[in-house]
Amino acid sequence: MNLERKHRVLVTGSAGRIGRAAAQALVERGHFVRGFDRVASSGASEAVVGSIGDFKAMQQAAQGVDTIIHLAA
């Protein structure tokens, strides 16, 4: 991922320890981060609640992003 260009990033598992840290680091670098987890998470630009087992929820969460970082368990 070219970090000089600002990206729209989906981080799965964003409520977890590693996911939250990744989301916060990306936001601090100026990227738009959509966090996706079973519970609302802080640290991302936007939080989406859902399950990675729900295909439709994942499709909707991934819409319009450049990069997906999968950190959900």
Residue pairs with C-beta under 8 A, 6 or more apart in sequence:
1 7
1 67
3 29
6 30
6 31
6 32
7 26
7 31
7 32
7 65
7 66
7 67
8 31
8 32
8 34
8 64
8 65
8 66
8 67
9 26
9 31
9 32
9 33
9 34
9 65
9 66
9 67
9 68
9 69
10 33
10 34
10 36
10 61
10 62
10 65
10 67
10 68
10 69
11 19
11 22
11 23
11 26
11 33
11 34
11 35
11 36
11 44
11 69
11 71
12 19
12 36
12 37
12 52
12 61
12 68
12 69
12 70
12 71
12 72
13 19
13 36
13 37
13 70
13 71
13 72
13 73
14 20
14 22
14 23
14 33
14 35
14 36
14 37
14 41
14 43
14 44
14 47
14 71
15 35
15 37
15 38
15 39
15 40
15 41
16 37
16 71
16 72
16 73
18 71
19 35
19 37
19 41
19 71
19 72
20 35
20 41
20 42
20 43
21 43
22 69
22 71
23 33
23 35
23 41
23 43
23 44
24 43
26 33
27 33
27 43
27 44
27 45
32 45
32 46
33 43
33 44
33 45
33 46
34 44
34 45
34 46
34 47
34 48
34 61
34 65
35 41
35 43
35 44
35 46
35 47
35 48
36 48
36 49
36 50
36 52
36 58
36 61
36 72
37 47
37 49
37 50
37 72
38 49
38 50
38 51
39 49
40 47
40 49
41 47
48 57
48 60
48 61
50 57
50 58
50 60
50 61
51 57
52 58
52 72
62 68
